[in-house]
Amino acid sequence: MDPTDDEPAFLRNLVKASRQRPEQVRWTDRDGCARQTALTPVEAARLGVIARRERISPGEVLRRAAHVPVPKPGAVPVAPAANQLAP
């Protein structure tokens, strides 16, 4: 597959996103730094659904998400050794 095959779709999505009004969400990162994240309307709606389900603010959802470890790409989960299993 030629890497330029998806360029028209990529560029179209950039233009569409730039025409939308971004929504700013303020939150505090795990290191205590104040952050402000710009979201597209679609991202803001999805974050709002998650926040309503959890009954917390969108900023609190992002603060909690900052504490979730993300596995490194290509990392293989390691199973516990046989001698570490409970009898």
Secondary structure as UniProt FT lines:
FT   HELIX           3..6
FT   HELIX           7..19
FT   STRAND          23..28
FT   TURN            30..31
FT   STRAND          34..39
FT   HELIX           41..54
FT   HELIX           58..65
FT   TURN            66..67
FT   TURN            73..74
FT   HELIX           82..84
//
